[in-house]
Amino acid sequence: MPFAGTTSTAAITCFRVGNTETGMRFRAVTSVDGLADLHGGVQVRPARLETSSRRSTLLRPIQSKPDGYVELGELCRVHRGQVTGCNRAWIAGIYPGELPDSVLKPVVTRARELFEASPVLEDASALRRVVSLPFDLDELDTGALVDVERFLDWANRLGADRTYVARHRRTWWSSSLKDPAPILCTYMARRRPAFVRNLCGARHLNIAHGIYPRNALAPSLLDFLSAWLQRNVSLSAGRVYAGGLTKFEPREVERILVPPLEELHERATTLDIGRTDARRRQRSRVLSPMAAD
């Protein structure tokens, strides 16, 4: 943090004009005083420099790819959450009127909700509701339409129709949320990201990413994949900012190496068998006193 009181990072490059080196040396310092010594550092080859879009990763050793492992993006797409354009209007709470339940969806609106729920989000009752309206309001029944039109008049007075996001929608109110993602993950914190199995079907705003399988995956396999990511993904896979703040863009999440689908399926099957055996043992303990009687 080179500037006192400012959360910022800086990269300083030293070079000699016309000098042809076999690479560059990189070194991280924790204070401005550390810049005085221009020796040492990690040697990085030109080929790696040319293919890297982030300087922070150049200070890390290259990780070998385990046999058979694939990038998460081969199995799943990763999408940033929905942008409302005006949280005061679209996150239910301050609107004084009534809205039909059909347009109010439970949504993850804070990263803290995922950190606290990890590893499984099972109950949506504590989540806030977000107003999700269709492009064509005629899809609503007559009673709901009256309430929604009152709401839109209030949101219009609030300025929700004049935000950048609203002006670039087909209609300024068409804030339809993405389908619930089977796995949700946080993307910015000073701690490892939380990967959470979304069992309650909650939507998510742009404080999180949604992980969507490219092809249908069994629930037990999704359970295991989510648990594997939670245990194995570290901060080193993300993009580091000032003060240790680490960010995971969707494409960076997709580049995370995971076991191949066959191995995930095998482990998930073993997990299912273990759960079934545990349930049988539990039922046996419950029934045995009755059998004795």
URGILIN-V79695 format. One record per backbone hydrogen bond with DSSP energy under -1.0 kcal/mol. CO is the residue of the C=O (numbers start at 1). NH is the residue of the N-H. If there is no record, write none. Layout:
CO|NH, CO|NH
This chain:
3|6, 6|8, 16|19, 24|44, 26|42, 31|34, 32|35, 33|36, 42|26, 44|24, 45|49, 46|50, 47|51, 55|58, 57|60, 66|69, 70|258, 71|74, 72|75, 72|76, 75|214, 77|212, 79|210, 82|206, 86|89, 86|90, 87|91, 90|131, 100|103, 101|104, 103|132, 105|130, 106|203, 108|205, 111|114, 111|115, 112|116, 113|117, 114|118, 117|120, 119|197, 121|199, 121|200, 124|127, 128|107, 129|92, 130|105, 136|139, 137|140, 141|145, 142|146, 143|147, 144|148, 145|149, 146|150, 147|151, 148|152, 149|153, 150|154, 151|155, 152|156, 153|157, 154|158, 155|160, 156|159, 159|162, 163|167, 166|169, 171|174, 173|175, 182|198, 183|211, 184|196, 185|209, 187|248, 189|246, 194|186, 196|184, 197|121, 197|199, 203|108, 204|82, 205|208, 208|81, 209|185, 210|79, 211|183, 212|77, 218|222, 219|223, 220|224, 221|225, 222|226, 223|227, 224|228, 225|229, 226|230, 227|231, 228|232, 229|233, 234|237, 235|238, 239|247, 241|244, 242|245, 245|241, 246|189, 247|239, 249|253, 250|254, 253|256, 254|73, 256|72, 258|70, 260|264, 261|265, 262|266, 263|267, 264|268, 265|269, 266|270, 267|271, 268|272, 269|273, 270|274, 271|275, 272|276, 273|277, 274|278, 275|279, 276|280, 277|281, 278|282, 279|283, 280|284, 281|285, 282|286, 283|287, 284|288, 287|291, 288|292, 289|293
